[in-house]
Structure formats: C-alpha cells, structure tokens
Amino acid sequence: MKIWMKAVSTLMRPNLIKTCPLNKKSRVDDSIIGVGELFDEKEVGFNAKVVTAICRELPALTALNLSHNFISNDGIEMLQLTNMRVLVLNNTGINWMQVEILRNSLPVIEELHLMGNKLREITRTTSITVQQFGSLRLINLEDNYISNWDEILKLSQVRSLEKLHLNKNNLHRIWYPNCDTIHELLNGCGSLEKSNRPFQNLRCLLLGSNNIEDLASIDSLNSFPTLKVRFVT
C-alpha cells in the first residue's frame, strides 16, 4: 500500500500531469501520463508483486526508481516491467547475475542505473548481444568497485549503447579492444557478431575519479569510433 500511494502521489504532481481527463470508466486516461515515475527511494525493501501490479495498471509508467531497496533473487524473478524505459537500482545490493535475470522482463529498457552496488565484475551466463539488450542506450555503473577494464569490455557488443558512466570506480588502465580480445572475453558465452565493432555507437564515456594516469589510456579514447564526450580526471 505504501508503494501504491507513493506512485499515485508522484503521478498526480502538477508538473507531471497538467490535465487528467477521465474516460467513461472514471479512470485517469493513460495517454495523459506521458511521464511517470514510481519513486520508492529510502525504503528498506519492496514487494515485487505490488510493483509489478502497479506497472501493469499504469502502462504509461516508464520510469521506476527502486534505489535503497534491497533486492532479493526472488524479487528479481517476479518483476515484470515490460513498459519500463528507465530503471534506477542504485544502492540496492544487486549483482550482475541478477541483472542477467532481470533483463528478460525489460524488453524496451533504455537506461539502467546501477550506482553504489559494490559491483566488481560483470559475470554473464550468456553473451550480452543486441537481441538481449536491444534498446539499452545508457548504463550507469558509477560508484562501484570495478578495477579491471576487461569487465567493461564485456559490454562492448551492446550495439545500442550510447552512454557509459564509470565515474568513481577503481580503473587504472583502459584501451580500445580488437576483435580477438572480444572473442576471447566472450568465449563460452555465445558467439561474437563479426559485423559489430566494439562500442560501435558509444558517444559518451565518463571516467572521472578513477586511477587512470598513463597516456596510452588517454590516447586510446581516440580509437572509439563514435566517441564525442570523454571525461577523465
């Protein structure tokens, strides 16, 4: 009930909905809710059944913030977020294996925020390809514990990826990979699509507050085929 009331309260804010015409069944017209966010931050947990039910009743709800909620494996498996385009799971304790499970219920996801989850590696059960995250444009992995660039290279075949946020990790060195490197990283986890260049649509890469000091890493940014925004400190 607490989550439901917050959802209703958020959706009824004046800046989100200027007019709320009712249809013949006296319900809010879903077409009016063009921007909706279920904001449940700073709770200790969430009920996956309730969240799924709310999203089903509000098909125009496309942004969901569950930050600071502990997420269990059972909760991940029960979530059905078929219309969700922006999902914020900051400080939830989620690991990448759970992200793998969750992706099956996110067919149109565009932004995935995973800040502050103590992530060290991207452990995959299968390769991450366009078929699995075909609409994902932004991955936010800021404020985690990733120190090995090889882990990030596992995302290089997400063809739709345009923005990658890696501020406040423990990276020491970065480089642009060749096809042999990617093939080795994906060995046993699916085949490499040879037509895909690594990070072929990546336009924005944020690397602030890492430990990158060598000039070779800085120079390697010029090898990314479409990179326009680079932030390294």
Secondary structure, DSSP 8 states (H G I E B T S, - for coil): -HHHHHHHHHHT-TTT-S---B-TTS-B-GGG--S-EEE-TT-SB--HHHHHHHHHH-TT--EEE-TT-B--HHHHHH---TT-SEEE-TTS---HHHHHHHGGG-TT--EEE-TTS-------SS---TTTSTT--EEE--SS----HHHHHTTTT-TT--EEE--SS---------HHHHHHHTTTS----TT--TTTT--EEEETTS----HHHHHHGGGSTT--EEEE-
